[in-house]
Amino acid sequence: MGMIIGDAITFDDVLLVPQYSEVTPNLVDLSTNLTKTIKLNIPMMSAGMDTVTEHRMAIAMARQGGIGIIHKNMSIEAQAEEVDKVKRSENGVITDPFYLSPENTLADANELMAKFRISGVPITEGRKLVGIITNRDLKFETDFTKKIKESMTTENLVTAKEGITLEEAKQILANARKEKLPIVDDNFNLKGLITIKDIEKQIKYPLSAKDSQGRLLCGAAVGITGNMMDRVKALVEAKADVIVLDSAHGHSANIINAVKTIKKEYPDLQVIAGNVATGEATKALIEAGADAVKVGIGPGSICTTRVVAGIGVPQVSAIMNSYEVAKEYGIP
């Protein structure tokens, strides 16, 4: 039989008491840890909903210092491609740049540049850099069946060695009046790429949230389906920074077992699980391996879960109860 467990509060029930402060606006720091290894510069994450987050929203969120979670209401391939678009949208040094062969056609180059909105592609034989082709080279072409080797730039290629800093790269590009700087080893093998656009974006978005390689942070949602691990594998290969295991009721055997399965296969992958509304549920997910826990059942302004199902916990109380447990495990 049910019982009244006590009073609980939500945000409309709470006010903060103003107190003395010496903090000025320029000293405010909103950075926070999403997980132990993922830091955001603003405490904001866009929802993994099909009306909210695909690559454009995820890019916008990360540029402002937050993170977007690509929704799962699409094929595995499509979702992985959305993540890839975010991860390739900005880089410090692009460590796995697109490249083509001299035997590819101009149509291949044009299609690749249009699909990923890039202005040039390095040309290699094996991995050895032999040229570069840009949209300028294609501007006056009429026969796109021609081989790239007939139109690519091969002489006076401007390159740099591994280990160059972005400031040094910026100076080289400025002096050469180029937009792309291929990174090569001593044998002229292509090892990476720096673009002037990426350098400009770093200046324009100084608070952007990035991984250790200078790429924008991006997460992706997965659900408990028969092909869950296939989806996780594709997202990991697309370089997703965090996987969000979404469920309306996170305190369930299916979710707990799914977290264990993912963490067993990918122990270093950051996994967020939820949604929950109690300390007991938070403990269960953390002990299963979750790196962060989503708290809230029915707290959204348009959510009808509490009204229709009569289920949930007022959000301030839910957060407080979950926090008390999470801090014991060192979960941020």
C-alpha positions as CSV (number, residue, x, y, z in Angstrom):
1,M,0.0,0.0,0.0
2,G,1.3,3.5,-0.8
3,M,2.2,6.0,1.8
4,I,3.0,9.7,2.1
5,I,6.8,10.0,2.3
6,G,7.0,13.6,3.3
7,D,7.2,17.1,1.8
8,A,9.3,17.9,-1.3
9,I,10.0,21.1,-3.1
10,T,10.5,22.3,-6.7
11,F,12.1,25.5,-8.1
12,D,9.0,27.6,-7.7
13,D,9.1,26.9,-3.9
14,V,12.7,28.2,-3.5
15,L,14.3,31.7,-3.3
16,L,17.9,32.4,-2.6
17,V,18.6,34.9,0.2
18,P,20.9,37.8,-1.1
19,Q,24.2,38.0,0.8
20,Y,27.3,40.2,0.8
21,S,29.6,39.6,-2.1
22,E,32.9,40.9,-3.4
23,V,32.5,39.0,-6.7
24,T,32.3,41.2,-9.8
25,P,30.9,40.0,-13.2
26,N,34.3,39.7,-14.7
27,L,35.3,37.1,-12.0
28,V,32.3,34.8,-12.6
29,D,33.3,31.3,-13.7
30,L,30.5,29.0,-14.8
31,S,32.7,26.1,-15.8
32,T,31.7,22.7,-14.4
33,N,32.4,19.1,-14.8
34,L,29.9,17.0,-16.7
35,T,31.8,13.9,-15.7
36,K,35.2,13.5,-14.1
37,T,36.9,13.8,-17.5
38,I,34.6,16.1,-19.4
39,K,34.7,19.8,-18.5
40,L,32.2,22.3,-19.8
41,N,32.6,26.1,-19.7
42,I,28.9,26.7,-19.1
43,P,26.6,24.2,-17.3
44,M,24.3,23.6,-20.3
45,M,23.5,20.4,-22.3
46,S,20.9,20.3,-25.0
47,A,18.5,17.4,-24.9
48,G,18.8,14.3,-27.1
49,M,15.4,14.9,-28.6
50,D,14.6,14.8,-32.4
51,T,13.1,18.3,-32.2
52,V,16.2,19.7,-30.4
53,T,19.6,18.4,-31.2
54,E,21.3,17.4,-34.4
55,H,24.8,18.6,-35.6
56,R,23.9,22.3,-35.9
57,M,22.6,22.6,-32.4
58,A,25.5,20.5,-31.0
59,I,28.0,22.7,-32.8
60,A,26.3,25.9,-31.5
61,M,26.2,24.5,-27.9
62,A,29.9,23.5,-27.9
63,R,31.0,26.8,-29.3
64,Q,29.3,28.5,-26.4
65,G,30.9,26.2,-23.9
66,G,28.2,23.6,-23.4
67,I,27.5,20.2,-25.1
68,G,24.8,18.8,-27.4
69,I,23.4,15.3,-27.3
70,I,22.6,14.0,-30.8
71,H,19.2,12.2,-30.6
72,K,18.8,8.5,-31.5
73,N,15.6,8.8,-33.6
74,M,17.5,7.9,-36.8
75,S,19.6,5.1,-38.3
76,I,22.9,4.2,-36.7
77,E,24.8,5.4,-39.7
78,A,22.9,8.7,-39.8
79,Q,23.5,9.4,-36.1
80,A,27.2,8.5,-36.4
81,E,27.5,10.9,-39.3
82,E,25.8,13.7,-37.3
83,V,28.5,13.2,-34.6
84,D,31.2,13.1,-37.2
85,K,30.0,16.5,-38.6
86,V,30.4,18.0,-35.1
87,K,33.8,16.5,-34.5
88,R,35.1,17.7,-37.9
89,S,33.5,21.2,-37.7
90,E,36.5,22.6,-35.7
91,N,39.9,21.4,-34.9
92,G,43.2,22.5,-33.4
93,V,45.0,20.1,-35.7
94,I,42.9,17.8,-37.8
95,T,44.7,14.5,-37.2
96,D,42.6,12.5,-39.7
97,P,41.9,14.8,-42.6
98,F,40.0,13.8,-45.7
99,Y,42.3,13.1,-48.6
100,L,42.0,11.9,-52.2
101,S,44.3,10.3,-54.8
102,P,45.5,12.0,-57.9
103,E,43.5,9.3,-59.8
104,N,40.2,10.5,-58.3
105,T,38.1,12.7,-60.4
106,L,37.2,16.4,-60.0
107,A,33.7,15.3,-59.3
108,D,34.9,13.2,-56.3
109,A,36.7,16.3,-54.9
110,N,33.7,18.6,-55.5
111,E,31.3,16.1,-53.8
112,L,33.6,15.7,-50.8
113,M,34.0,19.5,-50.4
114,A,30.3,20.1,-50.8
115,K,29.2,17.4,-48.4
116,F,31.5,18.5,-45.5
117,R,31.6,22.2,-46.4
118,I,35.4,22.3,-46.8
119,S,37.3,24.4,-49.3
120,G,40.2,22.1,-50.1
121,V,41.5,18.5,-49.9
122,P,45.1,17.2,-49.7
123,I,46.1,14.8,-52.4
124,T,48.2,11.8,-51.5
125,E,49.8,8.7,-53.1
126,G,49.7,6.2,-50.3
127,R,50.1,8.6,-47.5
128,K,52.7,10.8,-49.2
129,L,51.5,14.3,-49.9
130,V,51.8,15.1,-53.6
131,G,49.4,18.1,-54.0
132,I,46.3,19.9,-52.9
133,I,43.1,20.8,-54.6
134,T,40.8,23.7,-53.6
135,N,37.5,25.1,-54.6
136,R,39.5,27.8,-56.5
137,D,40.9,25.1,-58.7
138,L,37.4,23.9,-59.5
139,K,35.8,27.3,-60.0
140,F,36.3,27.4,-63.8
141,E,36.3,23.7,-64.6
142,T,33.6,22.4,-66.9
143,D,34.7,18.8,-67.2
144,F,34.5,17.1,-63.8
145,T,35.4,13.7,-65.2
146,K,39.0,14.9,-65.4
147,K,41.5,13.3,-63.0
148,I,42.5,15.5,-60.0
149,K,46.2,15.2,-61.1
150,E,45.4,17.4,-64.1
151,S,44.2,20.3,-61.9
152,M,45.8,20.0,-58.5
153,T,48.5,22.3,-57.2
154,T,51.8,20.4,-56.9
155,E,54.5,23.0,-56.7
156,N,55.6,25.3,-53.8
157,L,53.3,23.4,-51.4
158,V,53.3,25.2,-48.0
159,T,53.6,22.6,-45.2
160,A,54.8,22.3,-41.6
161,K,56.3,19.6,-39.5
162,E,54.5,17.8,-36.6
163,G,54.5,19.7,-33.3
164,I,53.9,23.2,-34.7
165,T,51.9,25.5,-32.5
166,L,48.7,27.2,-33.8
167,E,50.4,30.6,-33.4
168,E,53.2,29.4,-35.6
169,A,50.8,27.9,-38.1
170,K,48.8,31.2,-38.2
171,Q,52.0,33.1,-39.1
172,I,53.0,30.7,-41.9
173,L,49.5,30.9,-43.4
174,A,49.5,34.7,-43.2
175,N,52.9,34.9,-44.8
176,A,52.0,32.5,-47.6
177,R,48.4,33.8,-48.0
178,K,47.1,30.3,-47.8
179,E,44.1,28.9,-45.9
180,K,45.3,25.3,-45.4
181,L,48.5,24.0,-43.9
182,P,49.2,20.3,-44.3
183,I,51.3,18.7,-41.5
184,V,53.9,16.2,-42.7
185,D,56.6,14.0,-41.3
186,D,60.2,13.8,-42.5
187,N,59.1,11.6,-45.4
188,F,56.4,14.0,-46.4
189,N,53.7,11.7,-45.3
190,L,50.4,13.5,-44.5
191,K,50.0,13.6,-40.7
192,G,47.4,16.3,-40.2
193,L,45.9,19.6,-41.4
194,I,45.5,23.1,-39.9
195,T,43.1,25.6,-41.4
196,I,42.8,29.3,-41.0
197,K,39.1,28.9,-40.4
198,D,39.8,26.8,-37.3
199,I,42.2,29.3,-36.0
200,E,39.7,32.1,-36.6
201,K,37.0,30.1,-34.8
202,Q,39.2,29.7,-31.7
203,I,39.5,33.5,-31.6
204,K,35.7,34.0,-32.2
205,Y,34.6,31.4,-29.7
206,P,37.1,31.5,-26.8
207,L,34.9,29.6,-24.4
208,S,34.1,26.7,-26.7
209,A,34.1,23.2,-25.1
210,K,36.7,21.0,-26.8
211,D,38.4,17.6,-26.4
212,S,42.1,17.1,-26.0
213,Q,42.6,17.4,-29.8
214,G,40.8,20.7,-30.1
215,R,37.6,19.2,-31.5
216,L,34.2,20.4,-30.3
217,L,32.6,18.2,-27.6
218,C,29.6,16.1,-28.7
219,G,27.5,13.5,-27.1
220,A,24.9,11.0,-28.5
221,A,21.9,9.2,-27.1
222,V,21.2,5.5,-27.2
223,G,18.3,3.4,-26.1
224,I,17.8,-0.2,-25.0
225,T,17.3,-1.9,-28.3
226,G,18.6,-5.2,-29.9
227,N,21.3,-3.2,-31.8
228,M,22.3,-1.0,-28.9
229,M,26.0,-2.1,-28.9
230,D,26.2,-1.7,-32.7
231,R,25.0,1.9,-32.2
232,V,27.5,2.5,-29.4
233,K,30.3,1.1,-31.5
234,A,29.5,3.4,-34.4
235,L,29.3,6.4,-32.1
236,V,32.6,5.6,-30.5
237,E,34.2,5.3,-33.9
238,A,32.7,8.7,-34.8
239,K,34.6,10.1,-31.7
240,A,31.5,10.8,-29.5
241,D,32.8,12.1,-26.2
242,V,29.9,10.8,-24.1
243,I,27.0,8.4,-24.5
244,V,23.7,9.1,-22.9
245,L,21.5,6.1,-22.1
246,D,18.0,7.5,-22.1
247,S,14.9,6.1,-20.5
248,A,11.8,7.5,-18.9
249,H,12.5,5.3,-15.9
250,G,16.3,4.9,-15.2
251,H,15.9,2.9,-12.0
252,S,15.2,-0.4,-13.8
253,A,17.1,-3.6,-14.4
254,N,17.3,-3.0,-18.2
255,I,19.1,0.3,-17.8
256,I,21.4,-0.9,-15.0
257,N,22.4,-4.0,-17.1
258,A,22.8,-1.8,-20.2
259,V,25.2,0.5,-18.4
260,K,27.2,-2.5,-17.2
261,T,27.3,-3.9,-20.8
262,I,28.6,-0.6,-22.3
263,K,31.2,-0.1,-19.6
264,K,32.5,-3.6,-19.9
265,E,33.1,-3.2,-23.6
266,Y,34.3,0.4,-23.4
267,P,35.6,1.0,-19.9
268,D,37.0,4.5,-20.7
269,L,33.9,5.7,-22.5
270,Q,31.9,8.3,-20.5
271,V,28.4,7.2,-19.9
272,I,25.5,9.2,-18.6
273,A,22.4,7.2,-17.5
274,G,18.9,8.2,-16.4
275,N,16.4,9.5,-15.8
276,V,16.0,9.1,-12.0
277,A,14.4,11.0,-9.2
278,T,15.8,9.3,-6.0
279,G,19.0,8.7,-4.2
280,E,18.5,4.9,-4.4
281,A,18.3,5.1,-8.2
282,T,21.4,7.3,-8.4
283,K,23.3,4.8,-6.3
284,A,22.2,1.9,-8.5
285,L,23.4,3.6,-11.7
286,I,26.7,4.8,-10.3
287,E,27.5,1.3,-9.0
288,A,26.6,-0.1,-12.4
289,G,29.3,2.2,-13.9
290,A,27.6,5.4,-14.9
291,D,29.9,8.5,-15.0
292,A,27.0,10.9,-14.5
293,V,23.3,10.5,-13.8
294,K,20.4,12.5,-15.3
295,V,18.0,13.6,-12.7
296,G,14.3,14.4,-13.3
297,I,11.1,12.6,-14.1
298,G,8.5,15.0,-15.5
299,P,10.2,18.3,-14.6
300,G,9.9,19.9,-18.0
301,S,7.6,22.8,-18.6
302,I,5.7,20.9,-21.3
303,C,6.1,17.4,-19.8
304,T,2.9,15.7,-18.8
305,T,4.4,12.6,-17.0
306,R,3.4,13.7,-13.5
307,V,-0.1,14.8,-14.6
308,V,-0.9,11.7,-16.7
309,A,0.9,9.0,-14.7
310,G,1.1,10.6,-11.2
311,I,4.8,9.7,-11.0
312,G,7.8,11.9,-10.2
313,V,9.5,13.9,-7.5
314,P,9.6,17.7,-7.3
315,Q,12.9,18.6,-9.0
316,V,14.8,20.4,-6.2
317,S,14.2,17.5,-3.8
318,A,15.1,15.0,-6.6
319,I,18.4,16.8,-7.3
320,M,19.3,17.1,-3.6
321,N,18.6,13.5,-2.9
322,S,20.7,12.4,-5.9
323,Y,23.5,14.8,-5.1
324,E,23.9,13.4,-1.6
325,V,24.6,10.0,-3.0
326,A,26.7,11.1,-6.0
327,K,29.1,13.1,-3.9
328,E,29.9,10.0,-1.9
329,Y,31.1,8.4,-5.1
330,G,33.0,11.4,-6.3
331,I,30.6,11.9,-9.2
332,P,30.5,15.6,-10.2
